[in-house]
Amino acid sequence: MSQSPNPLLGWVVQRSDIVNVGYDLRRPECILAEPDGTLWTADARGGVMRIDPTGEQTLIAQQTGRNEDAIGAASTSELVLGATLPNGLAFDRNGDIIIANFGTDAIELMTRGGRSRTLYDRIDGKPLGKANFVLTDSKGRIWFTVTTRQVPWTRSINERTADGYVGIIDEQGIRIVADGFVGTNEIRFDANEEWLYVVETNARRISRLRAAPDGSLNDREIYGPGDLGGFPDGFAFDSYGNIWITLILNEKLIALTPEGDVLTLLDDGVPEALTAYEKHYAQATTTPELMGACRGTIAPMMASVTFGGPDLKTVYLGSLAGNTLASFRSPVAGLPLSHWHKK
C-alpha cells in the first residue's frame, strides 16, 4: 500500500454530489459491480436486479418453483425476517451468482438467466443458520458467513450470541473454519489474501484472521478499535489500505485508516431514534420497529459499500430499506475483487 498522504484525510461526501442509481429496487443489501458498468443488486423478490450501464433494469428472479410475491412497501420485520432474502452476492468462476440467502438459510447458486439451486443448507448434519455473506477468492473457493443459529435470529442481537461462524466451500466440500463471532456479517480479504477480515455487527468491531493456503484461519485479533462507535455491516478496502465501513442504524459511512484512525465520511443518522435504540440495546430489548425508526434518507438502513466504475472510483451504497442506490465519486480507487480482471 502507498505511503503517500491518505487521500481520505479531510475529505467527506457532499450530499450535493450524491447521484441515485436504479429505481423500484427491493432491499438492495449487496451490490456487485463489473468493469463494464453493469451492477447487480440483491432483491427481496427472490433473485437479483441487473442494472445496465444505460440504466435499463432487469429483475432476474430465482427459478426455484417457489411462489414468491413481490414485496411492495415492506415493513422492517419483512426486511429482516422475510421468507426469501437474497443478501450477500458473489460471482463464481463461471460468472454465475452465488447467493447467501438470509431468508432460506442457504447458500444458493443462480445463473445469470435465473436458474437457481441450493448448494448447501446444512453443515455437519445441522441447519446452516442465517447465511449472511459470500465471497470468492483468487482460487475460486467460496467463503461464507452465518450470523447466528438462533431462532428467530433477532434473539442474537439482544443476547449478544457468539455463535456466528465463517465457512468455506472448496473441493473438499463445506466446513467451518472459524467460529465464536458475535453477529458475523461481511468478510473481505486484503490485497494479498493474507488476512481475512470479519465484521462482528453485534460486538461493534472488525476482527481478522491469518489465512493459510489450505483454507485454515489462525491468529485471530481485533483490527482497529474494539468499539467502532456503531454497528458495522458492510465494508470494502480501497487501494490505499483504508477500510470503508457502513454503520447500519447509525446510518454512517466511516473509514478505518491503516493507522487505526476512524474518519466519518457521511452521516445520515437520526439522533433521537438512535438514542432510543441504543438505550434498548443496552437493556437487551431491541425490536425490528426500533431498528426501522433509525433509517436515514440517503441509503435507509445503510448496509454495504461497493466500488465500481472503470476506474473503481465510483462508490455505491446498499441498504435494507432503500429503493435506489446512492452513488458518488471517491478520491481513491477501491481494491478490485477477485472477479474484476477475469474475461
Order of alpha helices (4+ residues) and beta strands (2+ residues): beta-beta-beta-beta-beta-alpha-beta-beta-beta-beta-beta-beta-beta-beta-alpha-beta-beta-beta-beta-beta-beta-beta-beta-beta-beta-alpha-alpha-beta-beta-beta
